[in-house]
Amino acid sequence: MQPGHLPVEFLDAQQIDFVEHPPPALTSQERGEIDRLWAEAKARNPTTFDGPLVAGLGIDLAGPGQSVVRWARTTYRHRGLRRLRPAEEVPGSVFVTVLLPTEAGLTVGRGSSTTAAPGHWSLPGGSAEPPAAGHPLDVASLRRDAARELAEELGVRIVVEELRLWGLTRGTRFGSLGFHFLAPPVPSALVRRRHADLTVCETKRGDVPELDKIAFVPSTEQAACLGPGADYLHQVLGQYFST
């Protein structure tokens, strides 16, 4: 595969500033279509929630090692814009992941039937949420998002300050930005136990766990044997294991 055709590219993450912009203007026709698509998604999966999201509007190089992320507040339903506009005119997602090392390999999970990518393997993580009014979007807030996602998906709680921004990726199709945080190593037995306990608790409440299966991968070759994965997964694992 040629480099230009890879799903994501790695960007310089030495210094990142964030600037909020208004969300993209929609025509009345686009608003109607987005609402229709959302109603269809709700009909297929009633648990779908139109929660708040950070939309990526682009990233600019402001100087050596310094990047500026342009972002806007939006909600899940506006991802339907991907079906209405060319890819280059659609805001990208902003998401976080956690690289959680164990003695058996990095922790990955398979999305359950209620997730946006059922049956697909990924690192623990999820979409970034906009900060409360008066609070900035920055690496610190994304780090808190990453720690929250780790607890919600695996039941593993890490001190927020122990998560280190390890890499920044940009999707080559929609320009989605992935902020990948590295956690300190934990025993694989602990991860399995915490995920099992979380699954029991959520099942008792009548909820479906976000990850229906977890695994530990010691190499990119092993990850490829799992099945379909997130578009960034192979490249991020390749970069991790190569360093």
N, C-alpha and C positions, 0 to 999 in steps of 0.2 A: 504494500500500500504506500502510495506517495505521501510525504509529510503534509502536503496541503490538503489531503483527503482524510487526515486523522480527525476523529470526533472532537477532540479538545486540543488546545495549545496551552502551554505553561507560560505564565506572565511573571514579571518581576514583582515581588511582594515585599520589598525592603521598606517602603513607606507608602501608605495608602491613605488618601483623603477622600471623604464622601461629601457630595453636594446634592441636596435635594432639589428636584424639579417637579413641576406639575405633571400629572399623568398625561399620556397622549390623548389628544382630542379625538372623539369618536363621532361619526356621522349617526344620524337617527337610524339609518338602515343597519349599521354595524351594532348599535345598541340593541336593536330588536333581534338580530341574529344571535348575539351573545346571550341574550336572555332565553332564546329558544333552545340553543345548544345546552345551556345550563339546566333547563327544565328536563331535557332528555337525559342528561347525566344524572340528575336527581332521581329520575324514574328508574334508571338502571341500578343505582346504588343510593338508597335513601339516606345513608350515613354521610354522604358528601356534604361538606360544610364550606360555605362561601366566606372563609376567614380572610383576615388581612394578610397581604403579601408585600414583599419588597420587589419591585420590578427594576431590572437593570436596563438603563438607557444607553449605556456605553461606558468605556473606560479610555481615558486619555493619558498620554505620557506628558507629565508636566516638567520633567527634568530628569537627570540621571538618577535612576532608582526610585523615582517619585511618580506615583500614578494617582489619577483622580477618577473615582467612580461616580457616574451620574445615575441617580436613582429616583424612583417615584413610589408613592403609596398606591396600592391597588388591591384587588381581591382575586380569589381563585377563578371566579367565573370569567375574568378577562383573559384567561389563557385561551379561551375560544377564539381570540383574535388571530391565533396561529392558523386557523382554517379560513380566514377571511382576507389576509394580506400576505404579500411576499415575505419570506423569512427575514429579509434585511429591514423590513418596516415594522417588525414586531418586537416589543420589549422582551428581553431575556429574563429568565429566572435568576434569582440570587439564592444560593443554597449553601448549607454547611454540611460537612461530614467529619467524622472522627476516625482516625486511624488508631485502633486499639490493639496494641501488640500483646501477644501471649507467647508462652514457650512453644506453642503448637503452630503459631502463625498469626497473621492479622485476622481480626474478627470481621466477618461479613454476614449479612442476613438476607433472607428471601422475602420479598413483599407478599403480604397476604392478599386475599381476594378483595379486601376493602380499600387497598392502596391504589395510587395512581398507576403503579407498574406491577400488577400482580404477577408472581412467578419469576420476577427479575431479581437478581442478586445485586447488592450494593453495599457500600459502607454504611454504618449507622449514621443517620443524619436526616435532614429535611429542609424545607423552605425557610428562609429567613423571614422574620416578622418585623414590621415597622416598629420603631421605638415609640414610647408614649410621647405625647406632645411636650415639647420643651426639653426632650432628651435627644442626644445625637445618635445617628447610626455610625458606628465605628467598629474597629476590630474587636474592642472589648464587648460590645453588645452582641456581635456575631459569635464570640467565644461563649457567651452565656447561652445563646441559642443552641450551640453545639452540645454543651453540657446538658441542657434540658432534653434534647433529642436523644442523647445517649441513655439518660434515665428513663425516658418514655418508651424507648424501643427495646432496651436490654435490661433495664432495672439496675444498671451499673452507674453509681454516682462517683464523679470525679470532682475534686476541688477545681473550681473554674480556672483559677490562676495557674493550675498545672497543665492546662491545655496550651500548646504552642502552635501558632500559625506556621504550618509546614509548607503549604503550597497554595497557589492561586491558579485556577484554570479558567479558560474562556471557551465556550462551545463554538465550533466553527459554523454552525447553522443559524442558531438564534442569538448567539452571543451571550448565553447564560454564563454567569460567573459562579464558580465553585470555590469556597473558602474551606480548605482542608486542614484540620487541626490534629496534631499528634498528641496522644495521651501517654502517660507513663505506663509501663508494662504491668499487667495483672495476670494472675493464674487463669488458665482456660477453664478449670473446674469452677472457679468463682463465677465466670461469665455464664457458663451453662446453668449453674444453680440459680443465679439471679434471673436469667431469662425464663427458666422453668417456673419459678415462683411468680414472676410477673404474669406469665401466661395463665396460671391457675387463678390468680386474682381477677384478671380481666374477663376470663371465661365465666367466673361466678357472677360477675356484674352484667353478663349478657353482651359483653363487648368482644370484638375480634382483635387479637394482638396484631400490631403492625407488621411484625416479622413472624412468619409461621415456622421458620427454620433458621438455624444459625450454623456456621461452619468456620473453620480456621484454615487459612491458606498460607503455606510457607513459600509459595512462588507464584508467578503469573501463570505458569503452565498448569498448576493445580487449580487456579481460579478458572481457567478456561474450561476445565472439565465439569464445572458445576452446572452450567447451562447459561441461558441468556442473562445479561447483566446490564447495569447502567452504562450509558455511553462513555462515561469518563473512567470506568472501573479499570479496564485493562491498562490504560496509560498511567493512571495514578499508581497502581500496583507495580508496574514496570519501573517507574521512577523511584518508588520506595525501595524495592528490592535491589535496584542497581546501586543505591547509595548506602 
